[in-house]
């Protein structure tokens, strides 16, 4: 009788083990897809919001779909990147805990899922969105895979590629809805992205100074002085581009209660200055953490969004 009970208990343990392994693999895949980074993809609403065409049923449906598809593409890139960098990540004090480097997700599985997402997302976009949307997703994937393979080892080009990824996020919502993209929108978004990217690199360089095990080889080639110059220059151009947009009436007199476009410059500049505090300290290595956790920056962001919305609505 005791032997029978023991055998039944052993069988149950064997039944539970595959379920636990599958659950662990799924959690590992989700972690590798970087859910915290998905906040970046909210940029897909930027162009429709700027044009005041965000709240129709068609626009909301398309934007939600584009958000999901861009997230799938980015997740595919993260999976392939972590599979390629698994050996190097194991030597890093923090990145060695990533699921692929830690062995929670096999390298082959990471490659397979990543490539599958990269194929499915543009294909779905071609049928449910527009050819331009699919083309932009394909271009994003091609650029990011080239970055994973070689471009991340090329000085300055690595900054341009990451910045362009942000710019593509901001553009794709407009392309999906057929909205023309203004020059000021592209300039402000592009240099704003470069500001955050170069501030991130600067913070990483400061934090890794004198430490072994850095997996980003270019951090040893960039000087902190150069990276500081880049983020200061980018912040200046982003502010200039935004101010030129705010001061340009486009020949149409505003009929709103207050000049919200001009007033929004104050909030935008304050947001850049607040973020620059973290960049200057070398603590902007995780931009999403800075944006989500700093209450003052969040408050400034809410005020800016309100002013920007009132300007677009001409209220």
C-alpha positions in Angstrom: 0.0 0.0 0.0 2.8 2.4 0.9 4.6 1.6 -2.3 1.4 2.4 -4.3 1.0 5.8 -2.5 4.7 6.5 -3.2 4.4 5.7 -6.9 1.3 7.9 -7.2 3.1 10.8 -5.5 6.0 10.3 -7.9 3.7 10.3 -10.9 2.1 13.5 -9.8 5.5 15.2 -9.4 6.4 14.1 -12.9 3.1 15.5 -14.2 3.7 18.9 -12.5 7.3 19.3 -13.7 6.6 19.8 -17.4 3.8 22.2 -16.5 6.3 24.2 -14.3 8.9 24.1 -17.1 6.4 25.5 -19.6 5.3 28.2 -17.2 8.9 29.1 -16.5 9.7 29.3 -20.2 6.7 31.5 -20.9 7.6 33.9 -18.0 11.2 33.9 -19.4 10.0 34.8 -22.9 7.8 37.6 -21.5 10.7 39.0 -19.5 13.0 38.8 -22.5 10.4 40.8 -24.5 11.0 43.7 -21.9 7.4 44.7 -20.9 8.8 47.8 -19.2 10.1 48.9 -22.5 6.6 48.8 -24.1 5.9 52.2 -22.7 8.1 53.5 -25.6 5.6 52.3 -28.1 3.0 54.8 -26.8 4.8 57.1 -29.2 2.6 55.6 -31.9 -0.2 58.0 -30.8 2.1 61.1 -31.2 1.3 62.0 -34.9 -2.5 61.4 -34.7 -2.7 63.3 -31.4 -0.7 66.2 -32.9 -3.1 66.3 -35.8 -6.2 66.1 -33.6 -7.3 62.9 -35.2 -7.0 60.5 -32.3 -10.6 60.0 -31.0 -12.5 58.4 -33.9 -13.3 54.7 -33.7 -11.2 54.0 -36.8 -8.2 55.9 -35.5 -8.4 54.2 -32.1 -8.6 50.8 -33.6 -5.7 51.4 -36.0 -3.5 52.9 -33.3 -4.2 50.0 -30.9 -3.3 47.5 -33.7 -0.2 49.5 -34.6 0.9 49.5 -30.9 0.5 45.7 -30.7 2.4 45.1 -34.0 5.2 47.5 -33.1 5.5 45.8 -29.6 5.7 42.4 -31.3 8.5 43.7 -33.6 10.4 45.1 -30.7 9.9 41.9 -28.7 11.3 39.9 -31.6 14.3 42.1 -31.8 14.9 41.8 -28.0 14.7 38.0 -28.2 17.1 37.7 -31.1 19.5 40.2 -29.5 19.6 38.3 -26.2 20.1 35.1 -28.0 23.1 36.5 -29.8 24.5 38.2 -26.7 23.9 35.3 -24.3 27.6 34.5 -23.8 28.6 38.1 -23.3 25.6 38.8 -20.9 26.8 36.0 -18.6 29.9 38.1 -17.9 27.9 41.2 -17.0 27.0 41.7 -13.3 23.3 42.5 -14.1 22.6 41.1 -17.6 23.6 37.6 -16.5 20.2 37.4 -14.8 18.4 37.8 -18.2 16.4 34.7 -19.0 18.4 33.6 -22.0 21.8 34.2 -20.4 20.6 32.4 -17.2 19.4 29.4 -19.2 15.7 29.9 -18.4 15.0 30.4 -22.1 17.1 28.2 -24.5 18.9 30.2 -27.2 17.2 28.2 -30.0 13.7 29.0 -28.6 14.6 32.7 -28.3 15.7 32.8 -31.9 12.6 30.9 -33.1 10.1 33.1 -31.3 11.9 36.3 -32.2 12.0 35.5 -35.9 8.4 34.3 -35.9 7.3 37.7 -34.4 9.4 39.5 -36.9 7.7 37.7 -39.8 4.1 37.8 -38.5 3.9 41.5 -37.5 4.7 43.1 -40.9 2.5 40.5 -42.6 -0.5 41.4 -40.4 0.2 45.1 -40.9 0.1 44.6 -44.7 -3.4 43.1 -44.5 -5.0 45.1 -41.6 -3.2 48.5 -41.8 -1.5 49.9 -44.9 1.4 49.0 -47.2 3.4 51.9 -45.7 2.8 50.7 -42.2 4.1 47.2 -43.2 7.1 48.8 -45.0 8.0 50.9 -41.9 7.8 47.8 -39.6 10.0 45.9 -42.1 12.5 48.7 -42.3 12.6 48.9 -38.4 13.2 45.2 -38.2 16.0 45.3 -40.8 17.7 48.2 -39.1 17.4 46.7 -35.6 18.7 43.3 -36.8 21.6 45.0 -38.5 22.2 46.8 -35.2 22.3 43.6 -33.3 24.8 42.1 -35.8 27.2 44.9 -36.4 25.9 48.5 -36.2 26.0 48.6 -32.5 29.8 48.4 -32.7 30.0 51.5 -35.0 30.6 54.8 -33.3 27.8 57.4 -33.7 25.9 55.1 -36.0 24.7 53.2 -32.9 23.2 56.4 -31.6 21.6 57.2 -34.9 20.0 53.7 -35.2 18.5 53.7 -31.7 17.2 57.3 -32.2 15.7 56.4 -35.6 13.8 53.5 -33.9 12.1 56.1 -31.6 11.4 58.3 -34.6 9.8 55.4 -36.5 7.5 54.8 -33.5 6.4 58.4 -33.7 5.9 58.2 -37.4 4.0 55.0 -37.8 0.7 56.2 -36.3 0.6 59.0 -38.8 1.4 56.6 -41.7 -1.3 54.1 -40.6 -3.9 56.9 -40.7 -2.6 58.7 -43.7 -1.7 61.9 -41.7 1.0 64.2 -43.2 4.0 64.5 -40.8 5.2 68.1 -40.2 8.8 69.1 -40.3 8.7 70.4 -36.7 7.1 67.2 -35.5 10.0 65.2 -37.0 12.7 67.5 -35.8 11.4 67.7 -32.2 10.7 64.0 -32.0 14.1 63.0 -33.6 16.3 65.2 -31.5 14.2 64.6 -28.3 14.9 60.9 -28.9 18.6 61.5 -29.5 18.7 63.5 -26.2 17.3 60.5 -24.3 19.4 57.9 -26.1 22.7 59.8 -25.6 21.8 60.6 -22.0 21.3 56.8 -21.5 24.7 56.1 -23.0 26.3 58.8 -20.9 24.7 57.3 -17.7 25.9 53.8 -18.7 29.4 55.1 -19.3 29.5 56.9 -15.9 28.2 53.8 -14.1 30.5 51.3 -15.8 33.6 53.5 -15.5 36.4 51.4 -14.1 34.3 48.2 -13.9 34.9 45.0 -15.8 32.3 43.0 -17.6 30.7 45.7 -19.8 28.9 44.1 -22.7 28.5 47.4 -24.7 32.0 47.7 -26.1 31.4 51.2 -27.5 31.2 52.5 -23.9 35.0 52.2 -23.8 35.4 54.2 -27.0 33.0 57.1 -26.2 34.2 59.6 -23.7 31.8 60.9 -21.2 32.6 64.4 -22.4 31.5 63.6 -25.9 28.3 61.9 -24.8 27.5 64.9 -22.6 28.0 67.2 -25.6 25.7 65.0 -27.7 22.8 65.1 -25.2 23.2 68.8 -24.6 23.2 69.5 -28.3 20.2 67.2 -28.9 18.2 68.8 -26.1 18.9 72.3 -27.5 17.7 71.4 -31.0 14.6 69.6 -29.6 13.7 72.7 -27.6 14.4 75.0 -30.6 12.3 72.8 -32.9 9.4 72.8 -30.4 9.5 76.5 -29.9 9.5 77.2 -33.6 6.4 75.0 -33.9 4.7 76.8 -31.0 5.5 80.3 -32.4 4.4 79.4 -35.9 0.7 80.2 -36.5 0.6 78.9 -40.0 -1.4 81.9 -41.2 -4.5 80.8 -39.2 -5.2 83.0 -36.2 -6.0 81.1 -33.0 -9.4 81.5 -31.4 -8.7 79.7 -28.2 -9.1 81.2 -24.8 -5.3 81.3 -24.2 -2.3 80.9 -26.5 -1.9 77.2 -25.5 0.8 76.5 -28.1 3.1 79.2 -26.8 2.3 78.4 -23.2 3.2 74.7 -23.7 6.8 75.8 -24.4 7.2 76.4 -20.7 6.1 72.9 -19.8 8.2 71.3 -22.6 11.3 73.2 -21.5 10.8 72.3 -17.9 10.4 68.7 -18.8 13.7 68.7 -20.7 15.4 70.5 -17.8 14.1 68.0 -15.3 15.2 65.0 -17.3 18.6 66.7 -17.8 19.0 66.5 -14.0 19.1 62.7 -14.1 21.3 62.8 -17.3 23.8 65.1 -15.5 23.9 62.8 -12.5 24.5 59.7 -14.7 21.2 58.1 -13.5 19.3 58.2 -16.8 20.4 54.7 -17.8 16.8 53.4 -17.8 14.7 56.2 -19.4 11.4 54.4 -18.7 12.2 54.4 -15.0 13.0 58.1 -14.9 9.8 58.9 -16.8 7.5 56.6 -14.7 9.0 57.1 -11.2 9.9 60.8 -11.0 6.7 62.5 -9.7 7.8 66.0 -10.7 8.6 65.0 -14.2 5.2 63.1 -14.4 3.4 66.2 -13.2 5.1 68.4 -15.8 4.3 65.9 -18.4 0.6 65.9 -17.5 0.5 69.7 -17.6 2.3 69.7 -21.0 -0.2 67.1 -22.4 -3.1 69.2 -21.2 -1.7 72.4 -22.9 -0.8 70.5 -26.0 -4.2 68.9 -26.2 -5.9 72.3 -25.8 -3.7 73.8 -28.5 -4.5 71.0 -31.0 -8.2 71.3 -30.1 -8.0 75.1 -30.4 -10.1 75.4 -27.3 
